[in-house]
């Protein structure tokens, strides 16, 4: 499993989450605030992406408007050779 971290600012939070979901092979998305407190941890399952992520993206949009800096930790499945 590959783990990457990205720093984003307010309004970029929602756009970055949408981008990560559409890229595929993502297993888990973890959002932390600037003090490294866990804000949201969402497992990503291919079959339920549309159903589950509509309210999650709405919540992230609201959170992005409230705070300036976020860290997104993305866990991806390793690609098969």
C-alpha positions as YAML, in Angstrom:
chain: A
units: angstrom
residues:
- id: 1
  name: UNK
  ca: [0.00, 0.00, 0.00]
- id: 2
  name: UNK
  ca: [1.29, 3.43, -0.94]
- id: 3
  name: UNK
  ca: [0.60, 6.42, 1.30]
- id: 4
  name: UNK
  ca: [0.95, 10.02, 0.15]
- id: 5
  name: UNK
  ca: [0.28, 13.32, 1.92]
- id: 6
  name: UNK
  ca: [-0.74, 16.57, 0.30]
- id: 7
  name: UNK
  ca: [-1.17, 20.02, 1.80]
- id: 8
  name: UNK
  ca: [-4.15, 22.01, 0.51]
- id: 9
  name: UNK
  ca: [-5.76, 25.31, 1.37]
- id: 10
  name: UNK
  ca: [-9.45, 25.94, 2.05]
- id: 11
  name: UNK
  ca: [-11.39, 25.74, -1.23]
- id: 12
  name: UNK
  ca: [-8.86, 23.36, -2.82]
- id: 13
  name: UNK
  ca: [-9.87, 20.62, -0.35]
- id: 14
  name: UNK
  ca: [-13.01, 19.55, -2.21]
- id: 15
  name: UNK
  ca: [-11.38, 19.69, -5.64]
- id: 16
  name: UNK
  ca: [-8.44, 17.58, -4.48]
- id: 17
  name: UNK
  ca: [-10.69, 14.93, -2.88]
- id: 18
  name: UNK
  ca: [-12.77, 14.68, -6.08]
- id: 19
  name: UNK
  ca: [-9.59, 14.33, -8.14]
- id: 20
  name: UNK
  ca: [-8.25, 11.55, -5.91]
- id: 21
  name: UNK
  ca: [-11.53, 9.63, -6.06]
- id: 22
  name: UNK
  ca: [-11.68, 9.85, -9.86]
- id: 23
  name: UNK
  ca: [-8.07, 8.66, -10.22]
- id: 24
  name: UNK
  ca: [-9.10, 5.29, -8.82]
- id: 25
  name: UNK
  ca: [-7.06, 2.74, -6.82]
- id: 26
  name: UNK
  ca: [-7.62, 4.78, -3.62]
- id: 27
  name: UNK
  ca: [-8.37, 2.75, -0.50]
- id: 28
  name: UNK
  ca: [-8.65, 5.40, 2.23]
- id: 29
  name: UNK
  ca: [-8.78, 9.19, 2.45]
- id: 30
  name: UNK
  ca: [-7.81, 10.84, 5.73]
- id: 31
  name: UNK
  ca: [-8.25, 14.57, 6.31]
- id: 32
  name: UNK
  ca: [-6.39, 16.36, 9.11]
- id: 33
  name: UNK
  ca: [-6.44, 19.98, 10.19]
- id: 34
  name: UNK
  ca: [-3.36, 22.17, 10.52]
- id: 35
  name: UNK
  ca: [-2.72, 20.88, 14.06]
- id: 36
  name: UNK
  ca: [-2.72, 17.31, 12.70]
- id: 37
  name: UNK
  ca: [-6.04, 16.43, 14.36]
- id: 38
  name: UNK
  ca: [-8.05, 13.78, 12.54]
- id: 39
  name: UNK
  ca: [-11.12, 15.42, 10.99]
- id: 40
  name: UNK
  ca: [-12.38, 12.73, 8.65]
- id: 41
  name: UNK
  ca: [-11.36, 9.21, 7.69]
- id: 42
  name: UNK
  ca: [-13.27, 7.65, 4.81]
- id: 43
  name: UNK
  ca: [-12.69, 4.24, 3.24]
- id: 44
  name: UNK
  ca: [-13.11, 4.31, -0.52]
- id: 45
  name: UNK
  ca: [-14.85, 1.32, -2.07]
- id: 46
  name: UNK
  ca: [-15.35, 1.32, -5.81]
- id: 47
  name: UNK
  ca: [-18.95, 0.12, -5.64]
- id: 48
  name: UNK
  ca: [-20.17, 2.80, -3.26]
- id: 49
  name: UNK
  ca: [-18.20, 5.84, -4.39]
- id: 50
  name: UNK
  ca: [-21.13, 7.80, -5.82]
- id: 51
  name: UNK
  ca: [-23.55, 6.86, -3.05]
- id: 52
  name: UNK
  ca: [-21.25, 7.58, -0.13]
- id: 53
  name: UNK
  ca: [-19.20, 10.50, -1.40]
- id: 54
  name: UNK
  ca: [-21.96, 12.93, -2.30]
- id: 55
  name: UNK
  ca: [-22.57, 13.85, 1.38]
- id: 56
  name: UNK
  ca: [-18.84, 13.56, 2.17]
- id: 57
  name: UNK
  ca: [-17.92, 16.04, -0.55]
- id: 58
  name: UNK
  ca: [-20.61, 18.41, 0.72]
- id: 59
  name: UNK
  ca: [-19.18, 18.20, 4.25]
- id: 60
  name: UNK
  ca: [-15.65, 18.75, 2.93]
- id: 61
  name: UNK
  ca: [-16.81, 21.83, 1.04]
- id: 62
  name: UNK
  ca: [-18.18, 23.31, 4.25]
- id: 63
  name: UNK
  ca: [-15.03, 22.44, 6.19]
- id: 64
  name: UNK
  ca: [-12.82, 23.87, 3.45]
- id: 65
  name: UNK
  ca: [-14.58, 27.19, 3.75]
- id: 66
  name: UNK
  ca: [-13.92, 27.30, 7.50]
- id: 67
  name: UNK
  ca: [-10.22, 26.53, 7.74]
- id: 68
  name: UNK
  ca: [-7.16, 27.62, 5.85]
- id: 69
  name: UNK
  ca: [-4.90, 24.56, 5.79]
- id: 70
  name: UNK
  ca: [-5.57, 20.82, 5.49]
- id: 71
  name: UNK
  ca: [-3.49, 17.70, 5.09]
- id: 72
  name: UNK
  ca: [-4.94, 14.92, 2.96]
- id: 73
  name: UNK
  ca: [-3.43, 11.49, 3.48]
- id: 74
  name: UNK
  ca: [-4.21, 9.12, 0.62]
- id: 75
  name: UNK
  ca: [-3.76, 5.36, 0.89]
- id: 76
  name: UNK
  ca: [-3.62, 3.64, -2.48]
- id: 77
  name: UNK
  ca: [-3.49, -0.02, -3.39]
- id: 78
  name: UNK
  ca: [-0.21, -1.07, -4.96]
- id: 79
  name: UNK
  ca: [-0.58, -1.74, -8.64]
- id: 80
  name: UNK
  ca: [-0.20, -5.33, -9.79]
- id: 81
  name: UNK
  ca: [2.67, -5.98, -12.19]
...
